[in-house]
Amino acid sequence: MLYQIIDGTVSAGGNLILSHINFEIRGNEKIAVVGSNGAGKTTLLKLIAGEITLDRDDKRNGPGIVTSRKPTIGYLKQQAFIEKDRTVEEELLSSCPFKDTFSMERFAYEREYDRLFTGFGFLKEDKKRKIADFSGGEQTKIALISLLLQKPDILLLDEPTNHLDIQTVEWLEQYMKQYEKSVVMVSHDRFFLDQTVSVVYELSGKRLTKYPGSYTHYREEKKKYIRIKTKEYERQQEEINRLNALVERFKNKPSKAAFARAKKKAAERIQLVEKPMEDEAHIFTGAIEPAILGSKWVFESEHLKIGYDRPIAELTMRIRRGQKIGILGPNGAGKTTFLKTVAGLISKVSGEYSIGNQITIGYFDQHSSEITSAKSVAEHFHDLFPSLTEKEVRSILGAYLFGGKEAMKPVNSLSGGEKARLVLMELLQSRPNFLILDEPTNHMDIKAKETLESAFMSYTGTILFVSHDRYFLSRLAESILLFEGQSVFYYHFGYEHYLERSRKAENGEGIAARVKAEEQALIAGMRAVPKAERHRLKEISTEEAYLDWKLGLVLEKLVPARNRVEELSERLEELKTAWINSQEFWNGMEWEEALTYQQIAEERDKAQEEWTRWCMEWFETAFGEDMV
């Protein structure tokens, strides 16, 4: 154990901030601390850094903070430098522990320094500039470089991806994966956390809860825990109400007085289950279906040139009903221009395009949220949908985080992110079958983003969207349209697949190394590729290859292998759910089915290996060298 807080409490100005928390750092763990604004995340970082101390607690056994040795701790702060007249080189080399300029250690340090400096987007000649000449964001990057060079045992990072462009963030992700020391970080970049951390601590209600795994795994486990504890709480309340009803019924009957007293004591002896706090984000469990299904092909284009004074891109493609396509590309590449052209807001430069029969479009961009109204949110929404009852209005508003007092706020008083959420709610309620969205989650906090992610994932219509939020992209986009220069590329998997493919391509690895067994939508995704001319859209064609008789032979092996993986996975989930719902689990008893679970897990792993092999065979048969 490198570092441990045991039953620690922190107060400031008479206010309790952290209450009886437990926290630990093992080896080179990468840890995320998450929680709402003001929950105490920065306070925890300051506590680990030694800037503040635990409250005195006579009831606590031991010192409260235990370390296996005296670890070195580096803490990234916003105001990082005092002496700003020094050059970057003077600052970074001053902390070099190797003073012999001709030693191998010094050479390795300076090589790492060069790698970090250019990796964060600086030019080599920038080393000679004074720190004062850089912006605040650039100074923070230099401070982070300095900390990474020092390699402290525990590195504390507060919003490390602020002021970084997406290329630099991706570079930092890869660096963090290989970083050999411990890191504790606070960040609102959920995709960055997913890529880098193996443990998540949630700070809520002044207490810490530990969740092993990535950010996405933490969210899934938390939702599962809330469901289980809510059911347990409801069952207990039903039992208490049943016992109390019996007491009330028989307490005044002499012949049943003893029976009533026994039931009253039984109710009093029940160890109350605390009602779990609801998740901050709302998760949609049912499908959000368009009012009209619409035609199979939502959008078709032929040599469509988009732009204003001159064409900036050309597309020939088709979008199928139900697809959710994310658009990537640098600023100015034509992403927003394409959306506006499809929505009919601007004219094409040349070529042809058409919208399918009975296709109804819902369009959103940053100007869509510039709404003004002196009415309350509830009144404004009800006026748009007058057929809804008051109860239905309240229910819908609550689902989009406008419950209670939030519904009574004047629309004019809402922030930009809140207005955007209101407009998107209105769009989904009007139930078009084709949503065109340009940066729908800008200026929103995490709970608002996750609520809308859930809504869009439940929506069964077609979505074409642009977003710089990589986590939103990874959750929603089933395929990617990449604008690059004047070319447009189609990639028929999601964002994480696209990133993996890009990295493998840079390393010169074959296509087989890019296939993952756990991605169960693999074959469905390949077969759902929109029909297009390959030389125009540069799309990876599958329809012709799929007709080849060889694929049928492979599928005879692949489909049963996939079904076997699904069957074993379901059995594991059933065992795990039964265990978590059992009284033995909550009493800390041993699991009788542990050995069975392990045996099935091993069998599932072998089945996944078999499925992986047939997936690779299918993929290579379909595409050969075309995709390498």
VENPEHU-V237729 format. One record per pair of residues at least 12 apart in sequence whose C-alpha atoms are under 7 Angstrom apart, sorted by the first residue. I is the first residue (numbers start at 1). J is the second residue. D is the distance in whole Angstrom. If there is no record, write none. Layout:
BEGIN
{{I/J/D} {I/J/D}}
END
This chain:
BEGIN
{{1/25/6} {1/26/5} {1/67/7} {1/68/6} {2/25/6} {2/26/5} {2/27/6} {2/67/5} {2/68/5} {3/24/6} {3/25/5} {3/66/6} {3/67/4} {3/68/7} {4/23/6} {4/24/4} {4/25/6} {4/65/6} {4/66/5} {4/67/6} {5/22/5} {5/23/5} {5/24/6} {5/64/6} {5/65/5} {5/66/6} {6/21/7} {6/22/5} {6/23/7} {6/64/5} {6/65/6} {7/20/4} {7/21/5} {7/22/5} {7/60/7} {7/64/6} {8/20/5} {8/21/5} {8/22/7} {8/54/6} {8/64/6} {9/21/7} {9/54/6} {9/55/6} {10/54/5} {10/55/5} {11/55/7} {17/40/6} {17/206/6} {18/40/7} {18/206/5} {18/207/6} {19/206/5} {19/207/6} {20/207/7} {21/207/6} {21/208/6} {22/208/7} {27/182/7} {28/180/6} {28/181/5} {28/182/4} {29/182/5} {29/183/6} {29/198/7} {30/182/6} {30/183/5} {30/184/6} {30/196/7} {30/197/5} {30/198/6} {30/199/7} {31/183/6} {31/184/5} {31/185/6} {31/197/5} {31/198/6} {31/199/5} {31/200/6} {32/184/6} {32/185/5} {32/186/6} {32/193/7} {32/197/6} {32/199/6} {32/200/5} {32/201/6} {33/185/6} {33/186/5} {33/200/6} {33/201/5} {33/202/6} {34/186/6} {34/201/6} {34/202/5} {34/203/6} {35/202/6} {35/203/5} {35/204/6} {39/203/6} {39/204/6} {39/206/7} {41/203/7} {45/156/7} {49/73/6} {49/75/7} {71/153/6} {72/152/5} {72/153/5} {72/154/6} {73/152/5} {73/153/6} {73/154/5} {73/155/6} {74/147/6} {74/152/6} {74/154/6} {74/155/5} {74/156/6} {75/155/6} {75/156/5} {75/157/6} {76/143/7} {76/144/6} {76/156/6} {76/157/5} {76/158/7} {78/140/6} {80/140/7} {80/143/6} {84/130/7} {84/131/5} {84/132/5} {85/130/6} {85/131/6} {85/132/6} {86/130/5} {86/131/6} {87/127/7} {87/128/6} {87/129/5} {87/130/4} {87/131/6} {88/127/5} {88/128/6} {88/129/6} {88/130/6} {88/131/6} {89/127/5} {89/128/6} {92/146/6} {113/149/7} {116/145/6} {117/145/7} {119/168/7} {119/171/7} {120/168/6} {121/168/7} {137/163/5} {151/181/7} {153/181/5} {153/182/6} {154/181/7} {154/182/5} {154/183/6} {155/182/6} {155/183/5} {155/184/6} {156/183/6} {156/184/5} {156/185/6} {157/184/6} {157/185/5} {157/186/6} {158/185/6} {158/186/5} {158/187/7} {159/186/6} {159/187/5} {160/187/7} {173/192/7} {173/195/6} {173/196/6} {176/196/6} {177/196/6} {190/215/7} {190/471/6} {191/470/6} {191/471/5} {193/215/6} {194/214/5} {194/215/5} {194/216/7} {197/214/6} {198/212/6} {198/213/5} {198/214/5} {199/211/6} {199/212/4} {199/213/5} {199/214/6} {200/212/6} {200/213/7} {200/214/7} {200/215/7} {200/218/7} {226/276/6} {228/581/7} {229/276/6} {230/275/7} {230/276/6} {233/273/6} {233/274/7} {233/275/6} {240/267/6} {243/263/6} {243/264/7} {243/267/6} {244/264/7} {246/260/7} {247/260/5} {247/263/6} {247/264/6} {280/447/6} {281/447/5} {281/448/7} {281/450/6} {281/451/5} {282/399/6} {282/400/7} {282/451/5} {283/451/6} {283/454/6} {284/454/6} {284/455/6} {284/458/7} {286/458/7} {287/458/5} {287/459/6} {287/460/7} {288/458/6} {288/459/4} {288/460/6} {289/431/7} {289/459/6} {289/460/5} {289/461/7} {290/431/5} {290/432/5} {290/433/5} {290/461/6} {291/431/5} {291/432/7} {292/433/7} {293/433/7} {294/357/6} {294/358/5} {294/359/5} {294/433/7} {295/356/6} {295/357/5} {295/358/6} {295/359/7} {296/320/6} {296/321/5} {297/318/7} {297/319/6} {297/320/5} {297/321/6} {297/356/6} {298/319/6} {298/320/6} {298/321/6} {298/355/6} {298/356/5} {298/359/7} {299/318/6} {299/319/5} {299/354/6} {299/355/5} {299/356/6} {300/317/6} {300/318/4} {300/319/7} {300/353/5} {300/354/5} {300/355/7} {301/315/7} {301/316/5} {301/317/5} {301/318/7} {301/352/6} {301/353/4} {301/354/6} {302/315/7} {302/316/5} {302/317/7} {302/351/6} {302/352/5} {302/353/6} {303/315/6} {303/316/5} {303/351/5} {303/352/6} {304/316/6} {304/350/6} {304/351/4} {304/352/5} {304/353/6} {305/348/6} {305/349/5} {305/350/5} {305/351/6} {306/337/7} {306/338/6} {306/348/5} {306/349/5} {307/337/6} {307/348/7} {307/349/6} {311/349/6} {312/333/7} {312/334/6} {312/486/6} {313/334/7} {313/486/5} {313/487/6} {315/488/7} {315/536/7} {315/537/6} {316/532/6} {316/533/7} {316/536/6} {316/537/6} {317/531/7} {317/532/5} {317/537/7} {318/530/5} {318/531/6} {318/532/7} {319/530/6} {320/530/6} {321/461/7} {321/462/6} {322/460/6} {322/461/5} {322/462/4} {323/462/5} {323/463/6} {324/462/6} {324/463/5} {324/464/6} {324/476/7} {324/477/5} {324/478/5} {324/479/7} {325/463/6} {325/464/5} {325/465/6} {325/477/5} {325/478/6} {325/479/5} {325/480/6} {325/481/7} {326/464/6} {326/465/5} {326/466/6} {326/473/6} {326/477/5} {326/479/6} {326/480/5} {326/481/6} {327/465/6} {327/466/5} {327/480/6} {327/481/5} {327/482/6} {328/466/7} {328/481/6} {328/482/5} {328/483/6} {329/482/6} {329/483/5} {329/484/6} {333/483/6} {333/484/7} {333/485/6} {335/483/7} {336/438/7} {339/436/7} {343/363/7} {359/433/6} {359/434/7} {360/432/5} {360/433/6} {360/434/6} {361/432/6} {361/433/7} {361/434/5} {361/435/6} {362/427/6} {362/432/6} {362/434/6} {362/435/5} {362/436/6} {363/435/6} {363/436/5} {363/437/6} {364/436/6} {364/437/5} {364/438/6} {364/440/7} {365/437/6} {365/438/5} {365/439/7} {365/440/7} {369/416/7} {369/419/5} {369/420/5} {369/423/6} {372/411/6} {372/412/5} {373/411/5} {373/412/6} {374/410/6} {374/411/6} {374/412/6} {375/410/5} {375/411/6} {376/407/7} {376/408/5} {376/409/5} {376/410/4} {376/411/6} {377/407/5} {377/408/6} {377/409/6} {377/410/6} {377/411/5} {378/407/5} {378/408/6} {400/425/7} {400/451/7} {416/443/7} {417/442/7} {417/443/5} {417/444/5} {433/461/5} {433/462/6} {434/461/6} {434/462/5} {434/463/6} {435/462/6} {435/463/5} {435/464/6} {436/463/6} {436/464/5} {436/465/6} {437/464/6} {437/465/5} {437/466/6} {438/465/6} {438/466/5} {438/467/7} {439/466/6} {439/467/5} {453/472/7} {453/476/7} {457/476/6} {473/495/6} {474/494/6} {474/495/5} {474/496/6} {477/494/6} {477/495/7} {478/493/6} {478/494/5} {479/491/6} {479/492/5} {479/493/4} {479/494/5} {480/492/6} {480/493/7} {480/494/6} {480/495/7} {488/537/6} {489/537/6} {489/538/5} {489/539/6} {490/537/7} {490/538/7} {490/539/5} {491/539/7} {492/525/7} {492/526/7} {492/529/6} {493/525/7} {500/514/7} {501/514/6} {510/628/6} {511/627/7} {511/628/6} {512/616/5} {515/616/6} {516/612/7} {517/608/6} {517/611/6} {517/612/5} {526/542/7} {527/542/7} {527/543/7} {542/622/7} {545/622/5} {546/622/6} {551/618/6} {551/621/7} {554/614/7} {554/618/6} {557/614/7} {558/611/6} {558/614/5} {558/615/7} {561/607/7} {561/610/7} {561/611/5} {562/611/6} {564/607/7} {565/604/6} {565/607/6} {565/608/6} {568/600/7} {568/604/6} {569/604/7} {572/597/6} {572/600/7}}
END
